[in-house]
Amino acid sequence: MWIAGNSGPFKLHEIEIASSAGKGLRILHISDLHFAPGQAAKADFLVRLSELEPDLVINTGDNLGHKDAINPALLALEPLRQFPGVFVNGSNDYRAPMPRNPLRYFIGPSSNSTPGVRLDTKRFEDELIGSGWLNLNNKAGQLEINSTQIGFLGLNDAHEGLEDFAGLPKQTASLKEVDITIGVAHAPYLEVIDAFLEQRVGIMFAGHTHGGQLCLPGQKALITNCDLPRKYASGLSAWSDDNHQAMLHVSAGIGCSIYAPLRIFCPPSATLITLS
């Protein structure tokens, strides 16, 4: 489904995931807004997403994309903040972007060794928390939605080295009588996926990859900016260890860096997931 913005098309993916709990629950997954002042088309897309009236919003980070992005991003997210939601941060929620050679991404995952302007991340987080959204940065959370008890396990950005794998068992132990457990992280490194599988989550959500951003026809990603295999750069995939299997949804994201504002065969998008 295509939703036209003021300056170009944004895509809404609609998929179903089989689940033993939460039948009919509608989850809107948004990620990688990389919001900057003046991005009216992107803000309009968020308004249109709010008209879907999801039961739950999962935001997998990199909301900010400019040193002055906090107020505009909060305003743009306001239509979605009326719904129950959870969030984690990406590296761009801590620092403003810096110019980089885009060809560097073909060598391997990007480095954060050259920090940009530090952002007031806590103020941004506090505003989202004030809307009722759960902060899942190395934290657990629990919500009751449509009589379904949903437990959440969260990791801070593994691309930034802020994840706390050792704390995940304690997070799991803090959840009380949940019907389904959801893992939420920004960057889908294989270590992140393995850690969530060990905690027996039902569904995992992540972003970060931009779906490859520069793709071959058919949205075939050339890079993922992490160690996730390219064929899993966006969309739904199944993962398992010796004892458990779970689904992973990776969002292709709504934005990209202001210093690399180009997508090829990979339109900006969000996903509406229905549990069935």
HUHU-V653583 format. One record per backbone hydrogen bond with DSSP energy under -0.5 kcal/mol. CO is the residue of the C=O (numbers start at 0). NH is the residue of the N-H. If there is no record, write none. Layout:
# HUHU-V653583
CO | NH
CO | NH
This chain:
# HUHU-V653583
0 | 11
1 | 3
2 | 9
7 | 4
9 | 2
10 | 12
10 | 269
12 | 271
14 | 273
16 | 275
21 | 24
24 | 26
24 | 274
25 | 27
25 | 54
25 | 55
26 | 28
26 | 272
27 | 29
27 | 57
28 | 270
29 | 59
30 | 253
31 | 254
34 | 64
35 | 38
37 | 39
38 | 42
39 | 43
40 | 44
41 | 45
42 | 46
43 | 47
44 | 48
45 | 49
46 | 50
48 | 51
49 | 52
55 | 27
56 | 58
56 | 85
57 | 29
57 | 59
58 | 87
60 | 31
61 | 33
62 | 34
65 | 68
67 | 71
68 | 72
69 | 73
70 | 74
71 | 75
72 | 76
73 | 77
76 | 79
76 | 80
79 | 82
83 | 56
84 | 133
85 | 58
86 | 135
89 | 92
90 | 93
90 | 94
93 | 118
99 | 101
100 | 103
101 | 104
102 | 105
103 | 106
103 | 107
112 | 114
116 | 95
118 | 120
119 | 123
120 | 124
121 | 125
122 | 126
123 | 127
124 | 128
125 | 129
126 | 130
127 | 130
127 | 132
128 | 131
133 | 86
133 | 135
135 | 137
135 | 138
138 | 153
140 | 151
142 | 144
142 | 149
144 | 147
146 | 148
147 | 144
147 | 149
148 | 150
148 | 178
148 | 179
149 | 142
150 | 181
151 | 140
152 | 183
156 | 159
156 | 161
157 | 160
163 | 166
164 | 167
166 | 170
167 | 171
168 | 172
169 | 173
170 | 173
170 | 174
171 | 174
174 | 176
179 | 150
180 | 201
180 | 202
181 | 152
182 | 204
183 | 154
185 | 187
185 | 206
186 | 188
188 | 191
188 | 192
189 | 193
190 | 194
191 | 195
192 | 196
193 | 197
194 | 198
195 | 200
196 | 199
201 | 246
202 | 182
203 | 248
204 | 184
205 | 250
206 | 187
206 | 208
208 | 211
209 | 212
211 | 213
212 | 214
212 | 263
213 | 221
215 | 218
215 | 219
218 | 220
219 | 215
228 | 231
229 | 232
232 | 210
234 | 249
236 | 247
238 | 245
243 | 240
245 | 238
246 | 203
247 | 236
247 | 249
248 | 205
248 | 250
249 | 234
250 | 209
252 | 268
256 | 259
259 | 261
263 | 214
267 | 10
269 | 12
270 | 28
270 | 272
271 | 14
272 | 26
273 | 16
274 | 23
